[in-house]
Amino acid sequence: MNSDEFSKDWESQIKHFRTLKRIDAVKLSLDEWLTLLNPDDKENSLFIHWEFPTKAMKDEYLATIQTRTTKEVIDLLRNFLIPSGNLAKDDLTMSDLMLALEQKKVGFDELTEHHRRLLRSYIVPGASPWEGNTWVIDLLPQNPKLALDALQAYVVSHFGFLPDGRIDGLLDAMALIRAKFIETPRSAALLSLDPYQFELLIDALYRRMGYKTKITQKTYDRGRDVIAERKSAGKKGKLLIQCRRTEKNVGVKEVRTLLGVVENEKASKGVFASTSEFTNEARKLENENPRLELIGNKDLQALLNEYLGSDWSIHIDSIISERARLKLDRPPKVGVDRATLRKTLG
């Protein structure tokens, strides 16, 4: 693109923007701004829609996100994510890039993948300089952690090319995914389980986290219900996991017992997973011992959402039944309570 072509294109863009209705979204309420996101309004108006216009709006939306439907949240995500195509700053970037190439300030072999796509888009009709990331929506609600990881990678790799507003929009999208699909309250689902079903759920969680797990026999569990191990290089470790389905805070005595088992068996760490929380004394003991990890209700739900999907509470029966089937299919060992397993399977 030469300077004359760039000037004509720039003038055309200016004329188009002058026909749009300008709206100062900063002065709107959250509900007014959400109403403006209707596709017809967006097409004929010029306002901030690629990110929350203000921090107050963002905070208000996140505070009420659990009252909003999954469809509404995903529709909002589509505004914050980047579609394949062009961005407004592409012409300016292209102009600077052509000048740098003409003056031999940079060689073709030194171009980033983004600059190569940008050049190709001006040569090949229909080619797009931006590879979008709207496909992360297909990872929701089952795999919110993968969606977050993908967006984090996108931001890092495109940080030097994205406009500030687009970066902020992607960060807002990540906040939405975390608030709606990871940090969701599911206490009732956890408390609906009996103690053994809760152990099966924790076992399934750590399997999804990449551990090889084993549920101990009740008669010989010695203060740990699940043993989780990883033997791969750099991740080797053995966890002894105590599971407690309770509505009361877990005290320091029980936590100290787990620590003793960890020391006796020379395990890497002891994990206490509970449907409730822990007393201050128990938390103090955890802080003093790096081989202890206490996972209370809130942190446990976040892990379940992250690794089993935000809809785990809907499929909780399938999750624990599948884990029980895996255990039931193995040759029975002395002391295994088959009746309890069959009860779990229904």
C-alpha positions as CSV (number, residue, x, y, z in Angstrom):
1,M,0.0,0.0,0.0
2,N,1.5,3.3,-1.1
3,S,1.0,6.6,0.7
4,D,-1.8,7.8,-1.7
5,E,-3.7,4.5,-1.2
6,F,-3.3,4.8,2.6
7,S,-4.6,8.4,2.6
8,K,-7.7,7.4,0.6
9,D,-8.4,4.5,2.9
10,W,-7.9,6.6,5.9
11,E,-10.3,9.3,4.6
12,S,-12.9,6.6,3.9
13,Q,-12.6,5.3,7.5
14,I,-13.0,8.9,8.8
15,K,-16.2,9.4,6.8
16,H,-17.7,6.1,8.1
17,F,-17.0,7.0,11.7
18,R,-18.7,10.4,11.3
19,T,-22.0,8.6,10.4
20,L,-22.0,6.6,13.6
21,K,-23.8,7.8,16.7
22,R,-21.3,8.5,19.5
23,I,-22.2,7.4,23.0
24,D,-20.1,8.0,26.1
25,A,-20.5,4.6,27.7
26,V,-18.6,5.8,30.9
27,K,-21.7,7.8,31.8
28,L,-24.1,4.9,31.4
29,S,-25.4,2.5,34.1
30,L,-24.5,-1.1,33.7
31,D,-28.0,-2.1,32.5
32,E,-28.0,0.7,29.9
33,W,-24.6,-0.4,28.6
34,L,-25.7,-4.1,28.4
35,T,-28.7,-3.0,26.4
36,L,-26.5,-1.2,23.9
37,L,-24.7,-4.5,23.2
38,N,-27.5,-5.5,21.0
39,P,-26.0,-6.2,17.5
40,D,-28.2,-3.6,15.8
41,D,-27.2,-0.9,18.2
42,K,-23.5,-1.8,17.9
43,E,-23.6,-1.5,14.2
44,N,-24.9,2.0,14.2
45,S,-23.2,3.4,17.3
46,L,-19.7,4.1,18.4
47,F,-19.1,3.2,22.0
48,I,-16.8,1.1,24.2
49,H,-18.0,-2.5,23.8
50,W,-14.8,-4.5,23.8
51,E,-14.3,-4.1,27.6
52,F,-16.2,-2.9,30.6
53,P,-16.2,1.0,30.3
54,T,-15.5,1.5,34.0
55,K,-14.2,-0.5,36.9
56,A,-17.4,0.1,38.8
57,M,-19.4,-1.6,36.0
58,K,-17.0,-4.6,36.0
59,D,-17.3,-4.9,39.8
60,E,-21.1,-4.7,39.7
61,Y,-21.4,-7.3,37.0
62,L,-19.0,-9.7,38.7
63,A,-20.8,-9.3,42.0
64,T,-24.1,-10.4,40.3
65,I,-22.7,-12.9,37.9
66,Q,-24.2,-16.0,39.6
67,T,-27.7,-14.5,39.1
68,R,-27.0,-14.3,35.3
69,T,-27.5,-17.1,32.8
70,T,-24.6,-18.9,31.2
71,K,-26.0,-17.6,27.8
72,E,-25.9,-14.0,28.9
73,V,-22.3,-14.3,30.2
74,I,-21.1,-16.0,27.0
75,D,-22.8,-13.4,24.9
76,L,-20.9,-10.7,26.8
77,L,-17.7,-12.7,26.3
78,R,-18.2,-12.5,22.5
79,N,-17.8,-8.8,22.8
80,F,-14.5,-9.0,24.7
81,L,-12.9,-11.8,22.7
82,I,-11.2,-11.1,19.3
83,P,-12.7,-12.4,16.1
84,S,-10.6,-13.4,13.1
85,G,-10.3,-10.3,10.9
86,N,-9.0,-6.8,11.1
87,L,-8.6,-4.2,13.9
88,A,-8.7,-0.5,13.4
89,K,-5.0,0.0,14.1
90,D,-3.9,-2.4,11.3
91,D,-3.5,0.3,8.7
92,L,-1.2,2.3,10.9
93,T,0.8,-0.8,11.9
94,M,1.1,-1.7,8.2
95,S,2.3,1.8,7.3
96,D,5.0,1.6,10.0
97,L,6.0,-1.9,8.9
98,M,6.4,-1.0,5.2
99,L,8.5,2.1,6.1
100,A,10.8,-0.1,8.3
101,L,11.2,-2.6,5.5
102,E,11.9,0.0,2.9
103,Q,14.5,1.6,5.1
104,K,16.0,-1.8,5.9
105,K,15.5,-1.3,9.6
106,V,14.1,-4.9,9.8
107,G,14.5,-7.8,7.4
108,F,11.8,-10.3,6.3
109,D,13.5,-13.1,8.3
110,E,13.1,-11.0,11.5
111,L,9.3,-10.5,11.2
112,T,7.0,-11.9,13.8
113,E,4.2,-14.3,12.8
114,H,1.7,-11.4,13.4
115,H,3.6,-9.1,11.0
116,R,3.7,-11.9,8.4
117,R,0.0,-12.3,8.6
118,L,-0.5,-8.6,8.4
119,L,1.6,-8.4,5.2
120,R,-0.2,-11.4,3.7
121,S,-3.6,-9.7,4.4
122,Y,-2.6,-6.8,2.2
123,I,-1.5,-9.1,-0.6
124,V,-4.0,-12.0,-0.6
125,P,-7.7,-11.0,-0.8
126,G,-9.7,-12.3,2.1
127,A,-6.6,-13.1,4.3
128,S,-6.9,-12.0,7.9
129,P,-4.1,-10.4,10.0
130,W,-5.7,-11.5,13.2
131,E,-6.3,-15.1,14.2
132,G,-9.2,-14.8,16.6
133,N,-9.8,-16.5,19.9
134,T,-13.6,-16.7,20.1
135,W,-13.2,-20.5,19.8
136,V,-12.4,-20.6,23.6
137,I,-16.2,-20.3,24.1
138,D,-16.4,-24.0,22.9
139,L,-14.4,-24.9,26.0
140,L,-17.1,-23.6,28.3
141,P,-18.5,-24.6,30.7
142,Q,-16.7,-28.0,30.8
143,N,-13.1,-26.8,30.6
144,P,-12.8,-23.3,32.0
145,K,-9.1,-23.7,33.0
146,L,-8.2,-24.5,29.4
147,A,-10.1,-21.4,28.3
148,L,-8.1,-19.3,30.8
149,D,-4.8,-20.8,29.7
150,A,-5.6,-20.2,26.1
151,L,-6.5,-16.5,26.7
152,Q,-3.4,-16.0,28.8
153,A,-1.2,-17.4,26.0
154,Y,-3.0,-15.2,23.5
155,V,-2.4,-12.0,25.6
156,V,1.3,-12.8,26.1
157,S,2.0,-13.6,22.5
158,H,0.1,-10.6,21.1
159,F,0.8,-8.1,23.9
160,G,3.0,-5.9,21.7
161,F,0.5,-5.6,18.9
162,L,-2.9,-5.4,20.7
163,P,-4.4,-2.0,21.5
164,D,-4.7,-1.3,25.3
165,G,-8.4,-1.6,25.1
166,R,-8.3,-5.0,23.6
167,I,-5.8,-6.2,26.2
168,D,-8.1,-4.9,28.9
169,G,-11.1,-6.6,27.2
170,L,-9.3,-10.0,27.2
171,L,-8.5,-9.5,30.9
172,D,-12.1,-8.8,31.5
173,A,-13.1,-11.9,29.6
174,M,-10.8,-14.0,31.9
175,A,-12.4,-12.4,35.0
176,L,-15.8,-13.4,33.7
177,I,-14.7,-17.0,33.0
178,R,-13.1,-17.3,36.5
179,A,-16.1,-15.8,38.3
180,K,-18.8,-17.7,36.4
181,F,-17.2,-21.0,35.7
182,I,-14.6,-21.5,38.4
183,E,-15.4,-19.6,41.6
184,T,-19.1,-20.7,41.7
185,P,-20.8,-21.8,44.9
186,R,-21.8,-25.5,45.0
187,S,-21.9,-26.2,48.8
188,A,-25.3,-27.9,48.7
189,A,-24.0,-30.5,46.1
190,L,-21.0,-31.3,48.4
191,L,-23.1,-31.7,51.5
192,S,-25.5,-34.0,49.6
193,L,-22.8,-36.7,49.5
194,D,-22.1,-39.3,52.2
195,P,-18.5,-39.5,53.4
196,Y,-17.6,-42.3,51.0
197,Q,-19.0,-40.6,48.0
198,F,-17.0,-37.5,49.0
199,E,-13.9,-39.6,49.0
200,L,-14.7,-40.8,45.5
201,L,-15.2,-37.2,44.3
202,I,-11.8,-36.2,45.8
203,D,-10.2,-39.2,44.1
204,A,-11.7,-38.2,40.8
205,L,-10.5,-34.6,41.2
206,Y,-6.9,-35.7,41.8
207,R,-7.0,-38.1,38.9
208,R,-8.0,-35.2,36.7
209,M,-5.1,-33.2,38.1
210,G,-2.7,-35.8,36.8
211,Y,-2.2,-38.1,39.8
212,K,-2.5,-41.9,40.0
213,T,-4.8,-42.4,42.9
214,K,-5.9,-45.2,45.3
215,I,-8.8,-45.1,47.8
216,T,-7.7,-46.8,51.1
217,Q,-9.7,-49.5,52.9
218,K,-11.7,-48.1,55.8
219,T,-10.2,-50.6,58.3
220,Y,-6.6,-49.6,57.5
221,D,-6.8,-46.0,56.3
222,R,-4.7,-44.7,59.2
223,G,-5.8,-41.2,58.8
224,R,-5.7,-40.9,55.0
225,D,-8.5,-41.8,52.6
226,V,-6.9,-41.2,49.3
227,I,-3.3,-41.7,48.2
228,A,-2.3,-39.7,45.1
229,E,1.1,-40.2,43.4
230,R,2.9,-38.7,40.4
231,K,6.2,-40.2,39.2
232,S,6.9,-38.1,36.2
233,A,10.2,-36.0,36.1
234,G,9.9,-32.7,37.9
235,K,6.4,-33.7,39.4
236,K,7.3,-36.7,41.5
237,G,5.4,-36.8,44.8
238,K,3.1,-38.7,47.1
239,L,0.1,-37.1,48.7
240,L,-1.8,-38.5,51.6
241,I,-5.3,-37.0,51.4
242,Q,-7.8,-36.9,54.4
243,C,-11.4,-36.3,53.3
244,R,-14.0,-34.9,55.7
245,R,-17.6,-34.3,54.8
246,T,-18.8,-32.1,57.6
247,E,-20.5,-28.8,58.3
248,K,-18.3,-28.0,61.3
249,N,-14.9,-26.4,61.0
250,V,-12.0,-28.9,61.2
251,G,-9.8,-28.4,64.3
252,V,-6.1,-28.6,64.8
253,K,-6.2,-32.0,66.5
254,E,-7.3,-33.8,63.3
255,V,-4.8,-31.8,61.2
256,R,-2.0,-32.6,63.5
257,T,-2.9,-36.3,63.2
258,L,-2.6,-36.1,59.4
259,L,0.8,-34.4,59.8
260,G,2.0,-37.3,61.9
261,V,1.0,-39.8,59.3
262,V,2.8,-37.8,56.6
263,E,6.0,-37.8,58.7
264,N,5.7,-41.5,59.5
265,E,5.2,-42.6,55.9
266,K,7.7,-40.0,54.5
267,A,5.1,-38.6,52.1
268,S,5.6,-35.4,50.1
269,K,2.6,-33.7,51.6
270,G,-0.6,-34.2,53.5
271,V,-3.8,-32.7,52.1
272,F,-6.9,-32.2,54.2
273,A,-10.0,-31.7,52.0
274,S,-13.2,-30.6,53.7
275,T,-16.7,-29.5,52.9
276,S,-16.3,-26.9,55.6
277,E,-13.4,-24.7,56.7
278,F,-10.7,-24.9,59.3
279,T,-10.1,-23.3,62.7
280,N,-7.5,-20.5,63.1
281,E,-5.3,-23.0,65.1
282,A,-5.4,-25.4,62.2
283,R,-4.5,-22.7,59.7
284,K,-1.6,-21.7,61.9
285,L,-0.3,-25.2,61.9
286,E,-0.5,-25.3,58.1
287,N,1.5,-22.1,57.9
288,E,4.2,-23.5,60.0
289,N,4.4,-26.8,58.0
290,P,5.0,-26.6,54.2
291,R,4.1,-30.4,54.0
292,L,0.5,-29.6,55.0
293,E,-2.2,-28.2,52.7
294,L,-5.7,-27.5,54.0
295,I,-8.4,-27.2,51.3
296,G,-11.6,-25.8,52.6
297,N,-15.0,-25.4,51.0
298,K,-14.3,-22.4,48.9
299,D,-10.9,-23.6,47.6
300,L,-12.3,-27.1,47.0
301,Q,-15.1,-25.8,44.8
302,A,-12.7,-23.7,42.8
303,L,-10.5,-26.8,42.1
304,L,-13.6,-28.9,41.2
305,N,-14.7,-26.1,38.8
306,E,-11.2,-25.8,37.3
307,Y,-10.6,-29.5,36.7
308,L,-14.0,-31.1,36.4
309,G,-15.9,-28.3,34.8
310,S,-18.2,-25.7,36.3
311,D,-21.2,-28.1,35.8
312,W,-19.6,-30.8,37.9
313,S,-22.4,-30.4,40.5
314,I,-25.0,-31.4,37.8
315,H,-23.0,-34.5,36.9
316,I,-21.7,-35.4,40.4
317,D,-23.5,-38.7,40.4
318,S,-21.9,-39.8,37.2
319,I,-18.5,-38.7,38.4
320,I,-18.5,-40.6,41.6
321,S,-20.3,-43.6,40.1
322,E,-17.7,-43.9,37.3
323,R,-14.9,-43.7,39.9
324,A,-16.7,-46.5,42.0
325,R,-17.0,-48.7,38.8
326,L,-13.2,-48.4,38.3
327,K,-12.6,-49.6,41.8
328,L,-15.3,-52.3,41.6
329,D,-13.9,-53.8,38.4
330,R,-10.6,-54.6,40.1
331,P,-10.1,-57.9,41.9
332,P,-11.6,-57.7,45.4
333,K,-9.1,-57.3,48.3
334,V,-9.6,-58.4,51.9
335,G,-11.6,-55.9,53.8
336,V,-13.2,-54.1,50.8
337,D,-16.8,-53.2,51.6
338,R,-18.5,-54.4,48.4
339,A,-21.9,-53.5,49.8
340,T,-20.9,-49.9,50.2
341,L,-19.6,-49.8,46.6
342,R,-22.9,-51.3,45.3
343,K,-24.8,-48.7,47.3
344,T,-22.7,-45.9,45.8
345,L,-23.4,-47.3,42.3
346,G,-27.1,-47.4,43.0
